[in-house]
Amino acid sequence: MSLFRLDASIRREGSVSRAIADIVEATWRDGAEDASVTRRSVGLDPIPATAWAASVVADRGDLASMTGEQKDAVALASTLVDELLDADALLFAVPLYNFGVSQHFKAWVDLVITDPRMAASAGQPLQGRRAVLVVVRGGAYGAGTPREGWDHASGWMRRILTDVWGLDLRVVETEFTLVGVNPALDQFKELAAPMRADAELRAANHGRHLAGTLAP
Ligand SMILES: Cc1cc2nc3c(=O)[nH]c(=O)nc-3n(C[C@H](O)[C@H](O)[C@H](O)COP(=O)(O)O)c2cc1C
């Protein structure tokens, strides 16, 4: 059994998205000795920002016409898609940054989509593949909150993973991760702890989904 795991947090120490994704991964693994994980930590080891444009304009039918930069970008796109296609299950852990999608996650998605195997005309080679998306937010964006509608990342990520790639996706979200860090949020301490506990329970459940052992 194999897992592809992407982490978009720009930190390792104290990362909540990694901690939640660790629970998903551990439940997915559940002691299996043949479990292998391919990791992309795009927040710490980013995809070059120039790779997407270089890959988009590269003429894959005419190798001799490609610049060195284009060849590198095309090769990287191909490697990224191999990593996805070779995995039985996919795990993405992505924080909310500046009310939008992590630039590192988007650079990765954009480059993946330049590979002909992931083009719209190629169908959906990942259709039905089990996947989990972990989303963490420092603040809170629920219905009726002052910032309802300010999370411009989650909708886009679901659109790509579910509608564009056709994954069998489960999402675990947790909010108020900045409670205890930002004193302005101290009043929300009672809300943050149960949210985190609920996310951890969901993470374990979604790990079983990834492994295909969750009862319908
Ligand atoms: C530069 C930066 C921008 C952030 N922007 C937002 C934001 O717009 N909304 C929000 O709710 N949290 C925001 N956060 C908080 C992160 O979402 C939160 O700390 C999250 O837990 C980070 O993920 P990690 O714990 O896995 O590192 C931001 C954090 C950083 C460092």
The ligand as a Gaussian input file, in Angstrom:
#p B3LYP/6-31G(d) Opt

LIG

0 1
 C        1.967000      34.515000       6.804000
 C        0.762000      33.895000       7.429000
 C       -0.499000      34.252000       7.008000
 C       -1.621000      33.687000       7.613000
 N       -2.846000      34.053000       7.162000
 C       -3.939000      33.540000       7.763000
 C       -5.233000      33.898000       7.320000
 O       -5.429000      34.647000       6.381000
 N       -6.289000      33.384000       7.973000
 C       -6.154000      32.519000       9.020000
 O       -7.159000      32.065000       9.556000
 N       -4.931000      32.137000       9.458000
 C       -3.830000      32.635000       8.834000
 N       -2.598000      32.268000       9.256000
 C       -2.494000      31.312000      10.363000
 C       -2.281000      29.908000       9.868000
 O       -3.339000      29.458000       9.051000
 C       -2.195000      29.001000      11.094000
 O       -1.118000      29.431000      11.926000
 C       -1.993000      27.555000      10.724000
 O       -2.021000      26.773000      11.902000
 C       -0.677000      27.346000       9.979000
 O       -0.519000      25.986000       9.645000
 P        0.527000      25.073000      10.438000
 O        0.125000      25.120000      11.891000
 O        0.393000      23.717000       9.861000
 O        1.889000      25.658000      10.222000
 C       -1.471000      32.770000       8.661000
 C       -0.187000      32.395000       9.069000
 C        0.918000      32.939000       8.466000
 C        2.290000      32.517000       8.911000

